[in-house]
Amino acid sequence: MENLDKPHYQTRVQAKTQAMEQQLLEVTRALGVIQAQNAVIQAKVESLEEIKPSVMDLATWRPEVVKSVEDL
């Protein structure tokens, strides 16, 4: 049956257009993946912002403890 199918020819412009459409589809998919990864990164940054005050408190607390131990 395949022999009976009419051959489909493309002009150079049609072939280029089809290739560009395929590339656009691939770029769109990649952009979707990047956006999903960006959402995960944003969530991680927000969780880091939540613990930032505690970390800053520890950063100021440690030198005081070291000085107190040295004074002993």
Secondary structure, 3 states (H helix, E strand, C coil): CHHHCCCCCCCHHHHHHHHHHHHHHHHHHHHHHHHHHHHHHHHHHHHHHHHHHHHHHHHHHHHHHHHHHHHC
